[in-house]
Amino acid sequence: MKEKDDAAECVSPGGEIALGEAAIGSSGTIVRVRGEGKLRRRLFDMGLTPGADLYLRKRAPLGDPLEITIRGYELTLRRSEAMNVLVRISAKESENGK
């Protein structure tokens, strides 16, 4: 139960959640990228920009790092980096994958 409480704290009033807290298999759209200086620039350079769609493919056994699919390629991020990327999770896909 503690994990769910922690995840709820990362959800902003606009329905945004930190990418590092999203569930495996989630799809969403980047709403905002936090951070400053070199970190923020690095995230942008990797294609993590507002409006980009992504899919959280998998997470390492201890939760760090995680792998996403964005802009047609796979990208691995540290959880600390992913916590700076706020996403809006899309509605659940139907059972048949459409």
Beta strands, then each sheet from edge to edge (+ up, - down):
strand 1: 16-18
strand 2: 27-33
strand 3: 53-59
strand 4: 66-70
strand 5: 73-77
strand 6: 85-89
sheet 1: 1+ 6- 2+ 3- 4+ 5-
end
